[in-house]
Amino acid sequence: MINPTVTETAAPAAEIPLAFKPKKGGYIPKGLTLLSVIIITVILAVILYNIVFGGIGIISVDFLTHPPEQGMEAGGIFPAIFGTVALVILMTIAVVPIGVLTAIYLQEFTSPDSRITRLIRLAINNLAGVPSIVFGLFGLGFFIGFVGRGMDLLFTDGSGPVWAQPAIIWASLTLAVLTLPVVIVATEEALRTIPPEIKDASYALGATKLQTIIRVILPQATPGILTGAILAVSRGAGEVAPIMFTGAAYYLPYLPGKLNDQFMELGYHIYVMATQSPDVEKTKPILYGTVLVLLVLTFMLNFLAVILRSKIRSKRVNA
Amino acid sequence: MDKLQFKPKSRWREFIGEKFIALSALSALVAIFLIFAFIFKESIPIFTDPDIKEEASVDKMVFKQEFYEGREAKWSWQPNSEVPKYSLLPLFIGTIKAALIAMLFAVPLGVGAAVYSAEFASRRMREFIKPIIELLAGIPSVVLGFLALIVLATFLQKTFGFVFRLNTINAGIALGLAVIPIVFTVAEDAMTSVPKSLRDAALALGANPWQVSMTVVLPAALPGIAAGIVLGFGRAIGETMIVLMASGNAAIISASFTDSIRTISATIAAELAEVVFGSAHYSVLFFLGTLLFVFTFFINLGGDYILGRLKIKFQGRMK
């Protein structure tokens, strides 16, 4: 026998006092928190049900392609759809390049702990938390009152305001500032998923940093940039407070054709019809229809962004 | 002989490209600075211009005023009356009251759902909860305002017999719906980033899963949950469209939550469109915007600080 003492002297392990008394249950916290989830879900379901069934009846090709009639109590919402699309396109053109360049700088040029990175990150986080009405004031004070007036002084004969007035260009630039954090955050996430080997390979082939960014990093980050742009559009399309004083109009008999035209917009149209209409009961169907269109637009965009993002994330897992 | 894939380009191009990117990266920083500068700039006349000071000095905005001779001194917001009245107190009270109801509604639901999602939910359940919250976050605030104005207000009045259809509770609940996603996201993030070592240690000491949640994870993540609540409060203070449409917009001082209210943000939104450029009223509205900006700025700074500390704490403990 080899070493028989081991089994003989092995005493039963002493009872270790447990820090936690074994308890059954946990049903109460689990139940209560589950109740929160259920309440939120029910509220969301009621909201969606209300809007979908309130608005679906009026949606038709005519509704989507005709202007409002009889003081918005009849007709469609085409100018508001057109204005919203034009607004977010201009906004995207302004915000995406700057947002992407900022993200590239933060990810490729500086260490995450450097003072300038931390300062920029602080600014981004804070920008995301600025109330939307403050953006409206900013758009009025800066874009219209300062930039617009400056352009009028420089380029016009001073016969009347050309640029120093509410216009689609100022509204879209205001929204661009508002959505900047969205684009930066989404692009950064995409940049982080690019394997360093790809960049190393590019440098090994003799590429400079700029060449690597343009030809290697940007193409790799395109889905992420697209996600950011879509999320920004979805956010921008739903904002009303920033455009109230910077360019949106109650009603316009024409579509915006120049950068300094005013425009109609879905969210603002909802606000106007819901609060300024002399007979809300009469405008209600159109109102619900407009809400449904806006909601479908923003949800579709969000959905698209979620799909794109999950694709990027699964790529990172596989890599 | 192997050829380089990239031709070395001029250093100048490289230099300019990099500087351009670095410059763009300052955009968020510049934006924050410009927002403050231009909103504050428009409110400066309150402190300097003698004519405007006559009408609306800081003194008059803060203290009780005897607006009509022989009548009782009081706080009153009536900028368009024959004797313009600019007391900010009614607006502050309205803002706080709405935010209070919103938080009472949103914190239990948001934190509860976050606890459930992070601690009790199965993977599948979590994949159901997250999109629910994202959908809720994706609803534009003008749509929430519309629903509160048309549907919720009628429902609440019928159920509870409120004298005023549009009141604090109505606006507060709708506001709460906008706050829930923020509270949920930040709180859930804090709980899921609690290091696994902490959980394992508690499990080894004999705790069952819900004891781990309640006695280890929750206390560790408490600062993060608090940060979520703080950031949610910031949103509730600054949100505009919901309160503008659902609160009744009556600037009255009252402790009752069934009275109408007028918030700071809604006041700016409702009055800026009709105000005379450069008048006392104009400056006061920008001053309100400045207050809103400064307040949310520090709220965000505080929330960020807490989350940053928590991240360092968790990551420091991990290895």
Interface residues (C-beta under 8 A of the other chain):
Chain A: L18 A19 F20 P22 K23 G25 G26 P29 K30 L32 T33 L34 L35 S36 V37 I39 I40 T41 I43 L44 I47 L48 N50 I51 P97 I98 G99 L101 T102 I104 Y105 L106 F109 L119 I120 L122 A123 I124 N125 N126 L127 A128 G129 V130 P131 S132 I133 V134 F135 G136 L137 F138 L140 G141 F142 G145 F146 V177 L180 P181 I184 S202 L205 G206 A207 T208 K209 L210 Q211 I213 S234 A237 G238 E239 V240 A241 M244 F245 G267 Y268 I270 Y271 A274 T275 V280 K284 L287 V291 L294 L295 T298 F299 N302 V306
Chain B: L4 Q5 F6 P8 K9 R13 E14 G17 E18 F20 I21 A22 S24 A25 L26 S27 A28 L29 A31 I32 L34 I35 F38 I39 K41 E42 P108 L109 G110 V111 G112 A113 V115 Y116 S117 E119 F120 A121 I129 P131 I132 I133 E134 L135 L136 G138 I139 P140 S141 V142 V143 G145 F146 L147 L149 I150 V151 L177 I180 A202 L205 G206 A207 N208 P209 W210 Q211 S213 M214 T215 L231 G234 R235 I237 G238 E239 T240 M241 L244 M245 S265 I268 A269 L272 A273 L285 F286 G289 L292 F293 T296 F297 I299 N300 L301 G303 D304
